[in-house]
Amino acid sequence: MPAVRNPFHEHSPRSSSGGGGHNHRESGGLMTSFRKAVVYGGAAFMMMNLFIMFELHVPSTDTKTGNAAGTTVGAATNQFPSQVRKAREQQQQQHHHPSSTNTQCSFRQYPPRRYYGLQKMEQPDFLTAVDYVYGEYPIMLQPDTNVINTQEQGKLCVDQSEWLSPEKNNPAKELPFADGTNPSILSLDRLEQSYPDLVTQWRQLGASFIATICMTDSQCSYQDTKAEIQQYKLSHDDKATVVQTLLLLLDDHFQTLQQATIYIERDAPWGRKFPKPKPNANGVGFEVMTRALDDARLFIHLNKLWVSYREGPNFGYEKQVLNEIHMAMTAAGGQLTATLKASESASFCCGRNMALMEHLDDPTQLQSLTWADPVTVIDVDDGRKQTAPKQRQLAESKKKKKSHFHGTNAFMVYLPKTQEFLGIGHFHRPSGRDAFNPYARFGHHYTHTFFTISSKPPFRLLRLSAEFVLPSKSKILGSDDADIIQFLSGLEVITTTTASGAKKDYAVIAYGINDCEGAAVYLSMNKVNQLLRPVPEGKEVVDLMEPLKQPRGKTG
């Protein structure tokens, strides 16, 4: 097993020269200090790995699959916790120094107004004088603890030492402007066919998932008093230090093993602001750049890893942009790199939160659920073949109410047992975005539902759950509550094998918290299926919205 270096648990002091952009671009995110660590400490790490393998009896690695013999590490048949991860953690603990801990991996705390108030009987009008799915108040949906203890289902941690000065990267004094939010997530099993060598390397590191997380504008702080800024160690900055999206390798506890900034290679015109390709000065290859890649979400198409995102300044705010992600591991240091090619960018219209779908009869054809209410599915041109997009939608009758239900996850997960696509949708209340309110700059008091649609035309809504929230990861109020902004942006379904050999399915949900940080949890698919209720044919979400059957008090 190769030596595993994890910058999220073994920080070296950052060079005073800062050294961010050039080195980061060349090595895909490997810091200079870590390259030195490899050179000077390589022999010691190799000896430590041999010691760990013999002492802990870690099975030898199968060179074909990258899995430890007798242990399956990955989404299809995960066993928790993996022996590979145990060995890695023990190795890290022996080289750990308390002062090097990245405490940014801890969940934040927020002022009381940033929590939902789910248990309060007195609620504001925008939560009481409105309709809910089935007329039922949102439930608190507890993550599954049979896989991994809920407290260990953690934060999607980002190492920000490459772009933050030491003063700004000291959580004991001041937290960063943002920790990364609105993640998406996929199992490595989906990548095995097209990326066998990469998946082998990643599993040797203990990885089970690949994810994105966005470093953009945030709402970590909103209308906070000076006392609150001090109490919660909020950043004094009014804008993000960097604007970019990262690709993460995660283990089965959702701990970050490696990260890479997603770069765009300017090998062709790209949107309105970059009308020409830009070769490197030496004539070899093309320059790369970073962009926000707003709402970046992973999906699989043609067995390759793709990302959908918005890039408003270049493509317009109503267009969704699509790119295949080109990934590699550097020869020196084995660090992940991720690049999009401008020449491969494709886009389609219109809106945001549009989920991509497999076409079960034609794998070359990409589809998108552009609207969840009413269910609307279109064919999408991925830029690799000449097609005329077709729209398939239920005949829409005149409705008495306007729907405020929106899709959330970017990749509709196919459920072969029931021949449905599974998705997540959301509401936020109030439905508009007020110019001023005490809660958040944009939407707040989010709730979500699971839903399924048919897998082939005519597409229709098949099942729908009542609304739910997840327990806050930051419990400072003394009772269970949710955050006012929970955005469930990532959805995956995996199959695990228990100690007895039984197989069990789990939903994996990655989500943003308060437009500030990201997390992921497991939910049993048995629980998800219990929540989903059959929808009569011809009915849409808006038809199932009703006033609360058990009204709560109002606070005005």
C-alpha positions as CSV (number, residue, x, y, z in Angstrom):
1,M,0.0,0.0,0.0
2,P,1.6,3.4,-1.0
3,A,2.2,5.9,1.7
4,V,-0.8,8.2,2.1
5,R,-0.4,11.9,2.7
6,N,-3.4,13.8,3.9
7,P,-3.0,17.6,4.1
8,F,-6.3,17.7,6.1
9,H,-4.6,16.1,9.0
10,E,-0.9,16.8,8.6
11,H,-0.4,20.5,7.8
12,S,3.1,21.8,7.3
13,P,3.8,25.5,7.8
14,R,3.0,27.5,4.7
15,S,5.8,29.2,2.9
16,S,5.9,32.9,3.6
17,S,6.1,33.5,-0.1
18,G,2.4,32.5,-0.5
19,G,3.2,30.5,-3.6
20,G,-0.4,29.8,-4.5
21,G,-1.3,30.2,-8.2
22,H,1.7,28.8,-10.2
23,N,2.4,25.8,-8.1
24,H,-1.2,25.0,-7.7
25,R,-1.8,25.1,-11.4
26,E,1.2,22.8,-12.1
27,S,0.5,20.2,-9.5
28,G,-3.3,20.3,-9.3
29,G,-3.4,21.6,-5.7
30,L,-0.3,20.0,-4.2
31,M,1.4,22.5,-1.8
32,T,5.1,23.0,-2.0
33,S,5.5,21.9,1.6
34,F,3.9,18.5,0.9
35,R,6.3,17.9,-2.1
36,K,9.2,18.4,0.3
37,A,7.6,16.1,2.8
38,V,7.5,13.4,0.2
39,V,11.2,13.8,-0.7
40,Y,12.5,13.9,2.9
41,G,10.1,11.5,4.4
42,G,9.4,9.0,1.7
43,A,11.6,6.2,3.1
44,A,10.1,6.7,6.6
45,F,6.6,6.5,5.3
46,M,7.3,3.4,3.2
47,M,8.7,1.7,6.3
48,M,5.7,2.8,8.3
49,N,3.3,1.4,5.7
50,L,5.0,-2.0,5.8
51,F,4.9,-2.0,9.5
52,I,1.2,-1.2,9.5
53,M,0.4,-3.8,6.9
54,F,2.1,-6.6,8.9
55,E,1.1,-5.4,12.3
56,L,-2.6,-4.8,11.4
57,H,-2.8,-7.7,8.9
58,V,-4.2,-5.5,6.2
59,P,-5.0,-7.8,3.2
60,S,-2.9,-7.4,0.1
61,T,-4.2,-5.2,-2.7
62,D,-5.8,-6.8,-5.8
63,T,-4.0,-5.0,-8.7
64,K,-6.9,-5.4,-11.0
65,T,-9.6,-3.9,-8.8
66,G,-7.6,-1.9,-6.3
67,N,-9.6,-3.5,-3.5
68,A,-8.0,-5.2,-0.5
69,A,-8.5,-9.0,-0.9
70,G,-11.5,-10.0,1.2
71,T,-12.5,-6.4,1.7
72,T,-14.6,-4.4,-0.8
73,V,-14.0,-0.7,-0.6
74,G,-16.5,1.2,-2.7
75,A,-20.1,2.1,-3.2
76,A,-21.4,-1.2,-4.6
77,T,-20.5,-3.4,-1.6
78,N,-19.1,-1.2,1.1
79,Q,-18.1,-2.6,4.4
80,F,-17.8,0.0,7.2
81,P,-15.3,0.9,8.4
82,S,-12.7,-0.2,5.8
83,Q,-9.5,-1.7,7.0
84,V,-7.6,0.5,4.6
85,R,-9.0,3.6,6.3
86,K,-8.1,2.2,9.7
87,A,-4.5,1.7,8.7
88,R,-4.3,5.2,7.2
89,E,-5.8,6.7,10.4
90,Q,-3.3,4.9,12.6
91,Q,-0.4,6.0,10.4
92,Q,-1.6,9.6,10.6
93,Q,-2.0,9.6,14.3
94,Q,1.6,8.5,14.8
95,H,2.7,11.5,12.7
96,H,0.2,13.9,14.1
97,H,1.0,17.1,15.9
98,P,-1.8,18.9,17.8
99,S,-0.9,22.3,16.5
100,S,-1.3,21.1,12.9
101,T,-5.0,20.0,13.2
102,N,-7.2,21.6,10.6
103,T,-10.1,22.7,12.9
104,Q,-11.9,24.0,9.9
105,C,-13.2,20.4,9.6
106,S,-15.5,21.1,12.5
107,F,-19.0,22.3,11.9
108,R,-19.7,25.9,12.7
109,Q,-22.1,27.4,15.1
110,Y,-24.6,30.2,14.2
111,P,-26.8,32.8,15.9
112,P,-30.2,31.5,17.0
113,R,-32.0,33.1,14.1
114,R,-30.1,30.9,11.7
115,Y,-32.0,27.8,12.9
116,Y,-35.4,26.7,11.7
117,G,-37.3,26.7,15.0
118,L,-39.0,23.4,14.1
119,Q,-40.1,22.6,17.6
120,K,-41.6,26.0,18.3
121,M,-45.4,26.1,18.5
122,E,-45.4,29.8,17.6
123,Q,-44.4,30.4,14.0
124,P,-44.2,33.4,11.7
125,D,-47.0,33.8,9.1
126,F,-44.8,32.7,6.2
127,L,-44.6,29.3,7.8
128,T,-48.2,29.0,9.0
129,A,-50.4,30.7,6.4
130,V,-49.0,28.6,3.5
131,D,-49.6,25.2,1.9
132,Y,-47.5,22.1,2.5
133,V,-47.3,18.8,0.7
134,Y,-50.2,16.7,2.0
135,G,-50.9,19.5,4.5
136,E,-48.3,18.1,6.8
137,Y,-45.7,20.0,8.8
138,P,-42.1,19.1,7.9
139,I,-40.6,16.2,9.8
140,M,-37.1,15.8,11.2
141,L,-35.5,13.0,9.1
142,Q,-32.7,11.4,11.2
143,P,-29.7,10.1,9.2
144,D,-29.0,6.4,9.5
145,T,-26.7,5.3,12.3
146,N,-26.4,1.6,11.4
147,V,-23.8,2.4,8.7
148,I,-21.8,5.1,10.6
149,N,-22.6,7.0,13.7
150,T,-24.4,10.2,12.8
151,Q,-21.8,12.3,14.6
152,E,-19.1,10.8,12.3
153,Q,-21.0,11.6,9.1
154,G,-19.1,14.7,8.7
155,K,-18.3,17.9,7.1
156,L,-16.8,18.0,3.6
157,C,-13.6,19.7,4.6
158,V,-11.6,22.0,2.3
159,D,-7.9,22.8,3.0
160,Q,-7.7,26.5,2.3
161,S,-4.1,27.0,3.3
162,E,-3.1,27.5,-0.4
163,W,-5.1,30.7,-0.8
164,L,-5.4,32.0,2.8
165,S,-2.7,33.8,4.6
166,P,-1.7,32.3,8.0
167,E,-3.6,35.1,9.7
168,K,-6.8,34.3,7.8
169,N,-6.3,30.5,8.2
170,N,-6.3,30.5,12.0
171,P,-9.8,29.3,13.1
172,A,-8.9,30.0,16.7
173,K,-9.1,33.7,15.9
174,E,-11.3,34.0,12.8
175,L,-13.0,31.5,10.5
176,P,-12.6,31.8,6.7
177,F,-15.1,33.7,4.7
178,A,-16.7,30.4,3.6
179,D,-15.9,26.7,3.9
180,G,-17.4,25.5,0.6
181,T,-21.0,24.7,0.0
182,N,-23.7,23.0,-2.2
183,P,-21.8,19.8,-2.8
184,S,-22.6,17.0,-5.2
185,I,-21.5,13.4,-4.7
186,L,-21.1,10.1,-6.7
187,S,-19.9,6.6,-5.8
188,L,-16.6,5.5,-7.3
189,D,-18.4,2.4,-8.6
190,R,-19.9,4.5,-11.3
191,L,-16.3,5.4,-12.5
192,E,-14.8,1.9,-12.6
193,Q,-15.6,1.1,-16.2
194,S,-14.0,4.2,-17.7
195,Y,-11.3,5.0,-15.1
196,P,-10.1,1.7,-13.8
197,D,-6.5,2.8,-13.0
198,L,-7.6,6.0,-11.3
199,V,-10.2,4.2,-9.2
200,T,-7.6,1.7,-8.2
201,Q,-5.3,4.4,-6.9
202,W,-8.2,6.2,-5.1
203,R,-9.3,3.1,-3.4
204,Q,-5.8,2.5,-2.2
205,L,-6.1,5.8,-0.5
206,G,-9.4,4.6,1.1
207,A,-11.7,6.6,-1.1
208,S,-15.3,5.7,-1.7
209,F,-16.8,8.8,-3.2
210,I,-16.0,11.7,-5.5
211,A,-17.6,15.1,-4.9
212,T,-17.7,18.8,-5.8
213,I,-17.9,21.7,-3.5
214,C,-18.1,25.4,-4.5
215,M,-15.9,28.2,-3.0
216,T,-18.0,31.2,-4.0
217,D,-20.2,33.8,-2.3
218,S,-21.6,32.7,1.0
219,Q,-24.0,33.6,3.9
220,C,-21.8,32.4,6.7
221,S,-22.4,35.8,8.1
222,Y,-25.6,37.8,7.7
223,Q,-26.6,40.9,9.6
224,D,-24.5,39.9,12.6
225,T,-23.8,42.2,15.5
226,K,-20.2,42.9,16.6
227,A,-20.7,40.6,19.5
228,E,-21.9,37.8,17.3
229,I,-19.0,38.3,14.9
230,Q,-16.7,37.9,17.9
231,Q,-18.6,35.0,19.5
232,Y,-18.8,32.9,16.3
233,K,-15.4,34.0,15.0
234,L,-16.9,35.2,11.7
235,S,-14.7,36.6,8.9
236,H,-14.4,40.3,8.6
237,D,-14.1,40.0,4.8
238,D,-17.0,41.0,2.6
239,K,-16.2,38.8,-0.4
240,A,-14.7,35.4,-1.1
241,T,-10.9,35.1,-1.2
242,V,-11.1,32.8,-4.2
243,V,-14.0,31.9,-6.5
244,Q,-13.6,28.4,-7.8
245,T,-15.0,24.8,-7.5
246,L,-13.1,21.9,-6.1
247,L,-13.2,18.2,-6.8
248,L,-12.9,16.0,-3.6
249,L,-12.0,12.4,-2.9
250,L,-13.9,11.2,0.1
251,D,-13.7,8.1,2.3
252,D,-16.8,6.3,3.6
253,H,-17.0,8.7,6.6
254,F,-17.0,11.6,4.0
255,Q,-13.6,12.8,5.2
256,T,-11.6,14.5,2.5
257,L,-8.6,12.6,1.3
258,Q,-7.5,14.9,-1.6
259,Q,-8.8,18.0,-3.3
260,A,-8.2,19.6,-6.7
261,T,-9.3,22.9,-8.1
262,I,-11.2,22.4,-11.3
263,Y,-9.4,24.3,-14.1
264,I,-10.7,25.3,-17.5
265,E,-8.3,24.8,-20.4
266,R,-8.7,27.6,-22.9
267,D,-8.3,25.5,-26.1
268,A,-11.3,27.2,-27.8
269,P,-13.5,30.3,-27.4
270,W,-15.5,30.0,-24.1
271,G,-18.6,32.1,-23.6
272,R,-18.8,35.9,-24.1
273,K,-15.7,37.0,-22.1
274,F,-13.2,34.6,-23.7
275,P,-13.8,34.8,-27.5
276,K,-10.5,33.3,-28.4
277,P,-8.3,30.3,-27.3
278,K,-5.2,31.2,-25.5
279,P,-2.1,29.0,-26.1
280,N,0.8,29.0,-23.6
281,A,3.6,31.3,-24.3
282,N,5.9,28.4,-25.2
283,G,3.4,27.2,-27.8
284,V,2.8,23.9,-26.0
285,G,-0.7,23.5,-24.7
286,F,-3.1,26.2,-23.5
287,E,-3.5,28.4,-20.5
288,V,-5.9,27.4,-17.8
289,M,-8.1,29.5,-15.6
290,T,-10.6,29.1,-12.7
291,R,-14.2,30.2,-12.7
292,A,-17.0,30.0,-10.2
293,L,-18.9,27.1,-11.8
294,D,-21.9,28.1,-9.8
295,D,-24.1,25.2,-8.6
296,A,-21.6,22.6,-9.9
297,R,-23.1,19.1,-9.9
298,L,-21.6,15.8,-11.0
299,F,-23.3,13.3,-13.3
300,I,-22.4,10.3,-15.5
301,H,-22.8,10.4,-19.2
302,L,-21.3,7.9,-21.7
303,N,-19.7,6.3,-18.7
304,K,-17.6,9.5,-18.1
305,L,-17.6,11.9,-15.3
306,W,-19.3,15.2,-16.2
307,V,-20.2,18.4,-14.4
308,S,-23.1,20.7,-14.9
309,Y,-22.9,24.3,-13.7
310,R,-23.9,27.9,-14.4
311,E,-21.5,30.6,-15.6
312,G,-23.7,33.6,-15.8
313,P,-21.1,36.2,-17.0
314,N,-20.1,34.1,-19.9
315,F,-23.2,32.0,-20.9
316,G,-26.1,33.8,-19.3
317,Y,-27.8,33.1,-16.0
318,E,-30.5,31.0,-17.6
319,K,-28.2,28.5,-19.2
320,Q,-26.8,25.3,-17.8
321,V,-23.3,24.4,-19.0
322,L,-22.0,20.9,-19.3
323,N,-18.4,19.5,-19.5
324,E,-16.6,16.2,-19.2
325,I,-14.0,16.4,-16.3
326,H,-10.5,15.2,-17.4
327,M,-8.9,13.7,-14.3
328,A,-5.4,12.5,-13.6
329,M,-2.9,11.8,-10.8
330,T,0.4,13.5,-11.0
331,A,3.4,11.3,-11.4
332,A,5.3,13.2,-8.7
333,G,3.3,13.0,-5.5
334,G,0.2,11.3,-6.8
335,Q,-2.1,14.3,-6.5
336,L,-5.5,14.6,-8.2
337,T,-5.9,17.1,-11.1
338,A,-9.2,18.1,-12.8
339,T,-9.6,20.0,-16.0
340,L,-12.5,21.0,-18.3
341,K,-11.8,21.8,-22.0
342,A,-13.4,24.9,-23.4
343,S,-13.7,23.1,-26.7
344,E,-16.0,20.5,-25.1
345,S,-18.4,22.9,-23.4
346,A,-22.1,22.5,-24.2
347,S,-25.1,24.4,-22.8
348,F,-28.9,24.2,-22.7
349,C,-31.7,26.5,-21.6
350,C,-33.4,27.5,-19.3
351,G,-33.1,27.9,-15.6
352,R,-31.2,26.3,-12.7
353,N,-31.5,23.1,-10.5
354,M,-32.0,21.0,-13.7
355,A,-31.3,17.3,-13.1
356,L,-29.6,15.2,-15.7
357,M,-30.9,11.7,-16.5
358,E,-29.8,8.6,-18.3
359,H,-31.7,7.6,-21.5
360,L,-32.4,4.0,-20.9
361,D,-33.0,3.2,-24.6
362,D,-30.2,5.3,-26.0
363,P,-27.1,5.8,-23.8
364,T,-25.7,8.4,-26.2
365,Q,-28.7,10.7,-25.6
366,L,-28.6,12.8,-22.5
367,Q,-31.9,13.9,-20.8
368,S,-32.8,16.6,-18.3
369,L,-35.6,17.0,-15.8
370,T,-35.9,20.8,-16.3
371,W,-39.0,21.1,-14.2
372,A,-40.2,18.9,-11.3
373,D,-43.6,20.5,-11.2
374,P,-45.1,19.8,-13.7
375,V,-42.7,17.0,-14.7
376,T,-40.9,18.1,-17.8
377,V,-38.1,16.1,-19.4
378,I,-36.1,17.2,-22.4
379,D,-33.4,15.7,-24.6
380,V,-30.1,17.6,-24.2
381,D,-27.5,18.2,-26.9
382,D,-24.2,17.3,-25.2
383,G,-22.2,18.9,-28.1
384,R,-21.0,15.6,-29.3
385,K,-23.7,14.8,-31.9
386,Q,-26.1,16.9,-33.9
387,T,-29.5,16.4,-32.4
388,A,-32.6,18.5,-32.2
389,P,-33.7,18.6,-28.5
390,K,-37.1,17.3,-27.9
391,Q,-39.4,18.2,-25.0
392,R,-41.6,15.6,-23.3
393,Q,-44.1,16.9,-20.9
394,L,-47.5,16.0,-19.5
395,A,-50.3,18.0,-21.0
396,E,-50.6,20.9,-18.6
397,S,-54.1,21.8,-17.5
398,K,-55.0,25.1,-16.0
399,K,-53.9,25.2,-12.4
400,K,-55.5,27.3,-9.7
401,K,-52.2,27.5,-7.8
402,K,-48.6,28.4,-8.9
403,S,-46.0,25.8,-7.9
404,H,-43.0,26.8,-5.9
405,F,-41.5,23.3,-6.0
406,H,-38.0,23.0,-7.6
407,G,-35.7,20.1,-8.3
408,T,-32.5,20.1,-6.3
409,N,-30.1,17.2,-7.1
410,A,-28.2,17.3,-10.4
411,F,-28.3,13.5,-11.2
412,M,-31.5,11.6,-11.1
413,V,-30.7,8.1,-9.7
414,Y,-32.2,5.2,-11.6
415,L,-33.9,2.6,-9.3
416,P,-33.9,-0.7,-11.3
417,K,-36.1,-2.6,-8.9
418,T,-39.0,-0.2,-9.4
419,Q,-37.9,1.2,-12.8
420,E,-38.1,4.8,-11.5
421,F,-35.8,7.8,-11.3
422,L,-35.3,9.1,-7.8
423,G,-34.9,12.8,-7.1
424,I,-35.0,15.5,-4.4
425,G,-37.0,18.7,-4.6
426,H,-37.2,21.7,-2.4
427,F,-39.3,24.6,-1.1
428,H,-38.2,27.7,0.7
429,R,-40.6,30.0,2.6
430,P,-41.5,32.6,1.8
431,S,-41.3,31.6,-1.8
432,G,-39.9,34.9,-3.0
433,R,-36.6,36.5,-2.2
434,D,-37.3,39.6,-0.1
435,A,-34.9,42.5,-0.3
436,F,-34.6,42.6,3.4
437,N,-35.4,40.0,6.1
438,P,-33.6,39.0,9.4
439,Y,-32.9,35.5,8.3
440,A,-30.8,35.4,5.0
441,R,-29.9,37.4,1.9
442,F,-31.8,35.0,-0.3
443,G,-34.1,32.1,0.2
444,H,-34.4,30.6,3.7
445,H,-36.4,28.0,5.7
446,Y,-35.8,25.3,3.2
447,T,-37.6,21.9,3.2
448,H,-37.2,19.0,0.9
449,T,-39.1,16.0,-0.5
450,F,-38.1,12.8,-2.2
451,F,-39.9,12.1,-5.4
452,T,-39.8,9.6,-8.3
453,I,-40.8,9.8,-11.9
454,S,-41.3,7.2,-14.6
455,S,-38.2,6.0,-16.4
456,K,-39.6,6.3,-19.9
457,P,-42.2,8.5,-21.7
458,P,-44.8,9.5,-20.9
459,F,-42.9,10.9,-17.9
460,R,-45.0,11.5,-14.9
461,L,-44.8,11.9,-11.1
462,L,-45.1,8.5,-9.5
463,R,-44.3,8.9,-5.8
464,L,-43.8,11.9,-3.5
465,S,-42.8,12.2,0.2
466,A,-44.0,14.7,2.7
467,E,-41.6,17.6,3.4
468,F,-38.6,17.0,5.7
469,V,-35.5,18.7,7.2
470,L,-32.2,17.2,8.5
471,P,-30.9,17.7,12.1
472,S,-28.5,20.6,12.3
473,K,-24.9,19.5,12.7
474,S,-24.5,22.5,15.1
475,K,-26.7,22.0,18.1
476,I,-26.3,25.0,20.4
477,L,-29.9,25.5,21.3
478,G,-30.2,22.4,23.5
479,S,-32.8,20.7,21.3
480,D,-33.0,19.1,17.9
481,D,-33.5,21.7,15.2
482,A,-32.6,22.3,11.5
483,D,-30.6,25.1,9.8
484,I,-32.7,27.6,8.0
485,I,-30.8,26.9,4.8
486,Q,-30.2,23.3,4.0
487,F,-29.7,22.7,0.3
488,L,-29.7,19.0,-0.6
489,S,-27.7,19.3,-3.8
490,G,-26.2,15.8,-4.1
491,L,-27.9,12.4,-4.2
492,E,-26.5,8.9,-4.7
493,V,-27.7,5.3,-3.9
494,I,-25.2,2.7,-2.9
495,T,-25.5,-1.0,-1.9
496,T,-23.5,-2.2,1.2
497,T,-22.7,-5.7,2.5
498,T,-23.3,-6.3,6.2
499,A,-21.1,-8.5,8.4
500,S,-23.6,-11.3,7.8
501,G,-23.3,-11.0,4.0
502,A,-26.7,-9.3,3.6
503,K,-27.0,-6.4,1.1
504,K,-28.6,-3.2,2.0
505,D,-29.3,0.0,0.0
506,Y,-28.6,3.5,1.3
507,A,-29.2,7.0,-0.1
508,V,-26.2,9.3,0.2
509,I,-27.1,12.9,0.5
510,A,-24.7,15.8,0.2
511,Y,-26.0,19.2,1.2
512,G,-25.1,22.8,1.8
513,I,-25.6,24.4,5.2
514,N,-26.5,28.1,5.5
515,D,-24.7,28.8,2.2
516,C,-21.5,28.4,4.2
517,E,-20.4,24.8,4.6
518,G,-21.1,21.3,3.2
519,A,-22.0,17.9,4.8
520,A,-23.1,14.4,3.8
521,V,-25.2,11.7,5.5
522,Y,-26.5,8.2,4.9
523,L,-30.2,7.4,4.8
524,S,-31.6,3.8,4.6
525,M,-33.5,3.3,1.3
526,N,-36.0,1.4,3.3
527,K,-36.7,4.6,5.2
528,V,-36.8,6.6,1.9
529,N,-39.3,4.1,0.4
530,Q,-41.5,4.3,3.5
531,L,-41.7,8.1,3.1
532,L,-42.6,8.0,-0.6
533,R,-46.4,7.8,-1.3
534,P,-48.0,6.9,-4.6
535,V,-49.3,9.8,-6.6
536,P,-52.6,9.4,-8.6
537,E,-52.0,9.5,-12.3
538,G,-52.4,13.0,-13.7
539,K,-51.6,14.7,-10.4
540,E,-48.6,17.0,-9.9
541,V,-47.0,18.3,-6.7
542,V,-49.0,21.5,-6.8
543,D,-52.2,19.4,-6.7
544,L,-51.1,17.8,-3.4
545,M,-50.4,21.1,-1.6
546,E,-52.8,21.8,1.3
547,P,-53.1,24.1,4.3
548,L,-51.7,22.6,7.5
549,K,-54.1,20.0,8.9
550,Q,-52.8,20.8,12.4
551,P,-52.2,24.6,12.4
552,R,-49.6,26.1,14.6
553,G,-49.7,29.4,16.4
554,K,-48.7,32.6,14.5
555,T,-46.3,35.2,15.6
556,G,-47.2,37.8,12.9
